[in-house]
Amino acid sequence: MTKNVSFPASLVAPVAGFLRDQLKKLERRKADIKEEDPFSNESRVTDNAAPDTEAEEQFGHARTSAIREQIDRKIIQTRKALTRIKLGKYGVCEKCGEMIDTDRLMIYPEATRCVKHS
């Protein structure tokens, strides 16, 4: 028999607002990073860059790709937390069904699992 536990809506509403703001910032940052990617410059294909310029572009692309992957993961985590808020399951471990420690949620509001199951 599982317990039906949840945080009161009045406590979760500010978290939802914070997460929505964070999601907007992440999406803006993702767009900015895409513009910083040297590979997004179409003239790059036709130029005859020196080897050191090519290496710099490769490094820049690798850097922006890694940052974009991190941002994508954070966006997914944030959307997942917002969905759990809508479902009334925010703050409940998706693995064991127990409440996630509030200290953990303060530091990592996107958490969907308790420390034991993370």
C-alpha positions as CSV (number, residue, x, y, z in Angstrom):
1,M,0.0,0.0,0.0
2,T,1.5,3.3,-1.1
3,K,1.2,6.5,0.8
4,N,-0.2,9.5,-1.1
5,V,2.2,12.2,-0.1
6,S,2.7,15.7,-1.6
7,F,3.7,19.2,-0.8
8,P,0.9,21.8,-0.4
9,A,0.2,23.7,-3.6
10,S,1.0,27.0,-1.8
11,L,4.6,25.8,-1.2
12,V,5.0,24.4,-4.7
13,A,3.7,27.5,-6.6
14,P,6.8,29.6,-6.0
15,V,9.0,26.7,-7.1
16,A,7.0,26.4,-10.3
17,G,7.5,30.1,-11.0
18,F,11.3,29.7,-10.3
19,L,11.5,26.7,-12.6
20,R,9.6,28.5,-15.4
21,D,12.0,31.4,-15.2
22,Q,14.9,29.1,-15.2
23,L,13.6,27.3,-18.3
24,K,13.3,30.6,-20.2
25,K,16.9,31.5,-19.2
26,L,18.2,28.1,-20.3
27,E,16.4,28.3,-23.6
28,R,17.9,31.8,-24.2
29,R,21.3,30.5,-23.2
30,K,21.0,27.6,-25.6
31,A,20.2,30.0,-28.5
32,D,23.2,32.2,-27.5
33,I,25.5,29.2,-27.4
34,K,24.3,28.1,-30.9
35,E,25.3,31.5,-32.3
36,E,28.7,31.2,-30.7
37,D,29.4,27.9,-32.5
38,P,31.9,28.5,-35.2
39,F,30.3,25.8,-37.3
40,S,27.1,27.9,-37.5
41,N,28.9,30.4,-39.7
42,E,28.0,29.3,-43.3
43,S,30.9,31.2,-44.8
44,R,33.2,28.8,-42.9
45,V,32.5,26.1,-45.5
46,T,33.9,28.1,-48.4
47,D,36.9,29.8,-46.7
48,N,40.4,28.3,-46.9
49,A,41.3,28.6,-43.3
50,A,44.8,28.1,-42.0
51,P,45.3,25.0,-39.9
52,D,45.5,27.0,-36.7
53,T,42.2,28.7,-37.5
54,E,40.6,25.3,-38.3
55,A,41.9,23.9,-35.0
56,E,40.4,26.9,-33.2
57,E,37.1,26.4,-34.9
58,Q,37.1,22.7,-34.0
59,F,37.8,23.5,-30.4
60,G,35.1,26.2,-30.4
61,H,32.6,23.7,-31.8
62,A,33.5,21.0,-29.3
63,R,33.1,23.6,-26.4
64,T,29.7,24.9,-27.6
65,S,28.5,21.3,-28.3
66,A,29.4,20.2,-24.7
67,I,27.7,23.3,-23.2
68,R,24.6,22.7,-25.4
69,E,24.4,19.1,-24.2
70,Q,24.5,20.3,-20.5
71,I,21.9,22.9,-21.2
72,D,19.7,20.3,-23.0
73,R,19.9,18.0,-19.9
74,K,19.0,20.8,-17.6
75,I,16.1,21.8,-19.8
76,I,14.8,18.2,-19.7
77,Q,15.2,18.1,-15.9
78,T,13.4,21.4,-15.5
79,R,10.5,20.4,-17.7
80,K,10.2,17.1,-15.9
81,A,10.0,18.9,-12.5
82,L,7.4,21.2,-13.9
83,T,5.4,18.2,-15.1
84,R,5.6,16.6,-11.7
85,I,4.3,19.9,-10.2
86,K,1.3,19.7,-12.5
87,L,0.7,16.1,-11.6
88,G,0.9,16.9,-7.9
89,K,4.0,14.6,-7.5
90,Y,6.7,17.3,-7.0
91,G,9.0,16.5,-4.1
92,V,8.1,12.8,-4.2
93,C,10.9,10.3,-5.3
94,E,9.9,8.7,-8.5
95,K,11.7,5.5,-7.5
96,C,10.5,4.9,-3.9
97,G,7.5,7.2,-3.5
98,E,9.0,8.8,-0.3
99,M,9.3,12.6,0.1
100,I,12.5,14.1,-1.2
101,D,14.4,16.0,1.5
102,T,13.6,19.7,1.4
103,D,17.3,20.6,1.8
104,R,17.9,18.6,-1.5
105,L,15.0,20.4,-3.2
106,M,16.4,23.8,-2.1
107,I,19.7,23.1,-3.7
108,Y,18.4,21.1,-6.6
109,P,14.8,22.0,-7.3
110,E,14.7,19.8,-10.4
111,A,15.3,16.7,-8.3
112,T,12.9,13.8,-9.0
113,R,14.6,11.2,-6.8
114,C,15.7,11.2,-3.2
115,V,19.4,11.0,-2.4
116,K,19.1,7.3,-1.8
117,H,17.9,6.7,-5.3
118,S,19.8,9.4,-7.3
